Structure formats: C-alpha cells, structure tokens
C-alpha cells in the first residue's frame, strides 16, 4: 500500500490477480494492453489503470510517472463483478449449469 504506482511489465498475460490486489489497496497500476488488462482499464477507469503497448521502456515509464502524479479520486471504484460475492455467485451458476447438462453463455 506504500507504492505510488504498481508496475506490472508482463510480456504475456490473460488476467492479473496482482493488478486486482493493487487496485484493492487503492494503488494505480501500469500494465500492458494485453489480455484482460484493457478490460481493467475500462472497468476501473483511466484514473486507476494505465496501459502501454509494445514493451516497457523509459518513455512509457516517464509518461506513467506523469500520469500517476496527477490528482485522482481518493477511492478506487471496485466494480461489482470483481467482488468476491459476485464471483462466488457466477461460479456457482456456472457449475449448476454444467451439472444440469446445459450449455450456453449468460
């Protein structure tokens, strides 16, 4: 929680528990625009998630440091779909559909 910015320089990623943990501690994150990281940016907002493309270099870090120095809301919005209760409910529904032999998306 003491970090001003959590930098996660993944070269391959689908999703990141580390990014979600940082956001739960109200710490902005810098992540590549891979996998679900773009969804995190959309869901949590540009005040909290900043993405980069094509590798982490000095220019990307410089822009990120400028970005993180800006004022942001004191609380990080944590969308309901990322909360444990919602995850539990959706997981239970999925297993119920599997056990019932049904297929299909929401």
Rosetta blueprint (number, residue, H / E / L):
1 X L
2 X L
3 X L
4 X L
5 X L
6 X E
7 X E
8 X E
9 X L
10 X L
11 X L
12 X L
13 X L
14 X L
15 X L
16 X L
17 X H
18 X H
19 X H
20 X H
21 X H
22 X H
23 X H
24 X H
25 X L
26 X L
27 X L
28 X L
29 X E
30 X E
31 X E
32 X E
33 X L
34 X L
35 X L
36 X L
37 X H
38 X H
39 X H
40 X H
41 X H
42 X H
43 X H
44 X H
45 X L
46 X L
47 X L
48 X L
49 X E
50 X E
51 X E
52 X E
53 X L
54 X L
55 X L
56 X L
57 X L
58 X H
59 X H
60 X H
61 X H
62 X H
63 X H
64 X H
65 X H
66 X H
67 X H
68 X H
69 X H
70 X L
71 X L
72 X L
73 X L
74 X L
75 X L
76 X L
77 X L
78 X L
79 X L
80 X H
81 X H
82 X H
83 X L
84 X H
85 X H
86 X H
87 X H
88 X H
89 X H
90 X H
91 X H
92 X H
93 X H
94 X H
95 X H
96 X H
97 X H
98 X H
99 X H
100 X H
101 X L
102 X L
103 X L
104 X L
105 X L
106 X L
